[in-house]
Amino acid sequence: MSTQDQKVAIVTGASQGIGADLTAAYRKQGYAVVATSRAIAPADDIVTVRGDIADPATAERVVAAAVERFGRIDTLVNNAGVFVAKPFTDYTQEDFDTVTGVNVTGFFHITQLAIGQMLAQGGGHIVNITTSLVDNADARVPSALASLTKGGLQSVTKSLAIEYATRGIRVNAVAPGTIKTPMHPLESHQTLAGLHPVGRMGESRDIVDAVLYLQNAPFVTGEILHVDGGMSAGH
């Protein structure tokens, strides 16, 4: 496969957990991958860009790397996210700035640039990773900032899907429950498992499979795919 024919995916928050597994999965699908996070290490089989996605300059460097190296962007997975669980009145200005910086500002700049490239080449696909708590608030997990920011991503997923539906760009989202990643220490797993009707936490592979389903579903756009062990159905 020539470089010009190879499809290209950008994955944010790619150094560990779901992001790292998404990167590996897209490579297995034959994609060239540009992976970014604040702590990502250089790698032989992907292009890595270290930086804070909340900084617009990081988005510019990531998109430039994809276009300069491969000439195109076929998929953007907005996986980077910050979750801070506190009672609403305990949030600080620093909490607000951090969460909105990554979850909203980071999404905005890289998605705007990626869509510009996708329009120029005739199409593409965007997947946003949100949270099931947006649709299923739980008193055991105070999550107002997650709902404020990731809820916005769910709404803009539908808005962008409609705005670009006739121009070859699909936009979807995956709304996970609580997934076993380095974010959650082992001692919390039993409690977190109890939040899900199925009685267990999700695996990173569950989210990867959902993203790949959306990737390979050309008639699906504007979808919020819940991968949450039944949380969105009720308790």
RAKA-V29897 format. One record per residue. N is the residue number from 1. RES is the residue in one letter. PSI is psi in whole degrees, -180 to 180 (999 if undefined). BURIAL is b if it has 16 or more other ideal C-beta (glycine too) atoms within 10 Angstrom, else e. Layout:
BEGIN
n=<N & N>
res=<RES & RES>
psi=<PSI & PSI>
burial=<BURIAL & BURIAL>
END
This chain:
BEGIN
n=<1 & 2 & 3 & 4 & 5 & 6 & 7 & 8 & 9 & 10 & 11 & 12 & 13 & 14 & 15 & 16 & 17 & 18 & 19 & 20 & 21 & 22 & 23 & 24 & 25 & 26 & 27 & 28 & 29 & 30 & 31 & 32 & 33 & 34 & 35 & 36 & 37 & 38 & 39 & 40 & 41 & 42 & 43 & 44 & 45 & 46 & 47 & 48 & 49 & 50 & 51 & 52 & 53 & 54 & 55 & 56 & 57 & 58 & 59 & 60 & 61 & 62 & 63 & 64 & 65 & 66 & 67 & 68 & 69 & 70 & 71 & 72 & 73 & 74 & 75 & 76 & 77 & 78 & 79 & 80 & 81 & 82 & 83 & 84 & 85 & 86 & 87 & 88 & 89 & 90 & 91 & 92 & 93 & 94 & 95 & 96 & 97 & 98 & 99 & 100 & 101 & 102 & 103 & 104 & 105 & 106 & 107 & 108 & 109 & 110 & 111 & 112 & 113 & 114 & 115 & 116 & 117 & 118 & 119 & 120 & 121 & 122 & 123 & 124 & 125 & 126 & 127 & 128 & 129 & 130 & 131 & 132 & 133 & 134 & 135 & 136 & 137 & 138 & 139 & 140 & 141 & 142 & 143 & 144 & 145 & 146 & 147 & 148 & 149 & 150 & 151 & 152 & 153 & 154 & 155 & 156 & 157 & 158 & 159 & 160 & 161 & 162 & 163 & 164 & 165 & 166 & 167 & 168 & 169 & 170 & 171 & 172 & 173 & 174 & 175 & 176 & 177 & 178 & 179 & 180 & 181 & 182 & 183 & 184 & 185 & 186 & 187 & 188 & 189 & 190 & 191 & 192 & 193 & 194 & 195 & 196 & 197 & 198 & 199 & 200 & 201 & 202 & 203 & 204 & 205 & 206 & 207 & 208 & 209 & 210 & 211 & 212 & 213 & 214 & 215 & 216 & 217 & 218 & 219 & 220 & 221 & 222 & 223 & 224 & 225 & 226 & 227 & 228 & 229 & 230 & 231 & 232 & 233 & 234 & 235>
res=<M & S & T & Q & D & Q & K & V & A & I & V & T & G & A & S & Q & G & I & G & A & D & L & T & A & A & Y & R & K & Q & G & Y & A & V & V & A & T & S & R & A & I & A & P & A & D & D & I & V & T & V & R & G & D & I & A & D & P & A & T & A & E & R & V & V & A & A & A & V & E & R & F & G & R & I & D & T & L & V & N & N & A & G & V & F & V & A & K & P & F & T & D & Y & T & Q & E & D & F & D & T & V & T & G & V & N & V & T & G & F & F & H & I & T & Q & L & A & I & G & Q & M & L & A & Q & G & G & G & H & I & V & N & I & T & T & S & L & V & D & N & A & D & A & R & V & P & S & A & L & A & S & L & T & K & G & G & L & Q & S & V & T & K & S & L & A & I & E & Y & A & T & R & G & I & R & V & N & A & V & A & P & G & T & I & K & T & P & M & H & P & L & E & S & H & Q & T & L & A & G & L & H & P & V & G & R & M & G & E & S & R & D & I & V & D & A & V & L & Y & L & Q & N & A & P & F & V & T & G & E & I & L & H & V & D & G & G & M & S & A & G & H>
psi=<128 & 160 & -36 & -29 & -20 & 133 & 155 & 131 & 141 & 132 & 125 & 159 & 45 & 5 & -21 & 173 & -138 & -41 & -43 & -40 & -34 & -42 & -48 & -39 & -41 & -34 & -41 & -27 & -2 & 7 & 148 & 142 & 134 & 116 & 139 & 146 & 173 & -27 & 14 & 141 & 154 & 150 & 157 & -33 & 0 & 163 & 126 & 140 & 114 & 133 & 164 & 118 & -18 & -17 & 119 & -29 & -31 & -45 & -42 & -41 & -37 & -50 & -41 & -39 & -42 & -46 & -43 & -38 & -41 & -14 & 6 & 167 & 114 & -32 & 139 & 123 & 109 & 82 & -26 & 136 & 154 & 134 & 124 & 114 & 106 & 155 & 145 & -42 & -6 & -10 & 139 & 170 & -36 & -43 & -48 & -47 & -41 & -49 & -47 & -32 & -49 & -51 & -31 & -58 & -45 & -46 & -47 & -51 & -46 & -34 & -40 & -45 & -41 & -42 & -38 & -44 & -41 & -38 & -40 & -33 & -8 & 12 & 173 & -175 & 136 & 134 & 126 & 133 & 118 & -135 & 143 & -22 & -22 & -41 & -9 & 71 & 143 & 123 & -22 & -15 & 85 & 126 & 40 & -42 & -33 & -44 & -40 & -43 & -53 & -29 & -38 & -38 & -39 & -41 & -43 & -25 & -48 & -41 & -47 & -35 & -41 & -41 & -36 & 14 & -33 & 4 & 22 & 9 & 121 & 147 & 122 & 173 & 152 & 129 & 96 & 157 & -151 & 125 & 143 & 104 & 171 & -14 & -28 & 114 & 152 & -37 & -15 & -7 & -40 & -43 & -44 & -35 & -36 & -11 & -16 & 134 & -31 & -8 & 17 & 162 & 162 & 164 & 153 & -37 & -31 & -39 & -40 & -46 & -39 & -43 & -42 & -34 & -50 & -37 & -37 & 22 & 81 & -15 & 6 & 121 & 149 & 15 & 139 & 103 & 111 & 124 & 79 & 21 & 28 & 0 & -41 & -14 & -28 & -178 & 999>
burial=<e & e & e & e & e & e & b & b & b & b & b & b & b & b & b & e & b & b & b & b & b & b & b & b & b & b & b & e & e & e & b & b & b & b & b & b & b & e & e & b & e & e & e & e & e & b & b & b & b & e & b & e & b & b & e & e & e & b & b & e & b & b & b & e & b & b & b & e & e & b & e & b & b & b & b & b & b & b & b & b & b & b & b & b & e & e & e & e & e & e & b & e & e & e & e & e & e & e & b & b & b & b & b & b & b & b & b & b & b & b & b & e & b & b & b & e & b & b & e & e & e & e & e & b & b & b & b & b & b & b & b & b & b & b & b & b & e & e & e & e & e & b & b & b & b & b & b & b & b & b & b & b & b & b & e & b & b & b & e & b & b & e & e & b & e & e & e & e & b & b & b & b & b & b & b & b & b & b & b & b & b & e & e & e & e & e & e & e & e & e & e & b & b & e & b & b & e & e & e & b & b & b & e & b & e & b & b & b & e & b & b & b & e & b & b & e & e & e & e & e & b & e & b & b & b & b & b & b & b & e & b & b & e & e & e>
END
